[in-house]
């Protein structure tokens, strides 16, 4: 049986909070080494070198230090090049430090290899530990390395949310069957939900499980019909008035008329609200006479 550390220990999360199977051991060290034979920060040789790197110690047994390339005298640290991501000094014993990255330090580019480790901890005979590793990748087409970093943070945020929710994703309402009746320069649309749909009689209801918190219920609210410029318009273009126009909207009469989504803004590194629907809250309709088909978007 593995001893459960206190929350204050590096990288340990959820220990002692009373939630079953909520204990996690996060990344305890993040260091680099160069692909050369430097006796301090070069390629490891032998078990001692490998273990020292995993404990944020160089090949010569000196600690990784904050600033520069991490080899000069200074404050011992556990995470290399954190930038401004560690304002509380978590990796430096609770002592706040100035932002540190390779660009501001003027480090010479090299063939660097990175290591991340967790622990140390004891694995007793017969015991079992589950290790989950996530690797995210993103690259911007313009804006330089910082633009790619912003995209990478966004991908990391999504990956973390998936992990926090045990990789459970939410199945939305099944798309209804659509029937179109053609008239003179007009179309009548009819939509129905078959018995195989998860939204029969508009009763879609799914719970989104939040690890360590209350479930969030999602219920069907209504339909929105758009007229699109062409068949190349995607769902991400629906709020571009040059490509799509909302021609009809109806929603369930349940006291809910406005729906707001929160999206992760990469530039602000914050959740930003966006109004998705501001409906009439009158009732669901199953048919609609569209605008003339020769109308231009």
Secondary structure, DSSP 8 states (H G I E B T S, - for coil): ------TTSTTEESTTSS-TT--EE---EEEEEESS--TTTS---SHHHHHHHHTTB-TTS-B-BSSTTS-SSS-B-SBS--BTS-TT-GGGTT-----B-HHHHT-----EEEEEE-------TT--------------SSSHHHHHHHHHHHHHHHHHHHHHTTT---------EEEEEEETTEEEEEEE--TTSTTGGG--EEEE--TTS--EEEE--EEEEEEESSTT--GGGTT-TTTEEEEEEEE-SSS--EEEEEEEETTTTEEEEEEEEE---SB--SEEE---TT---
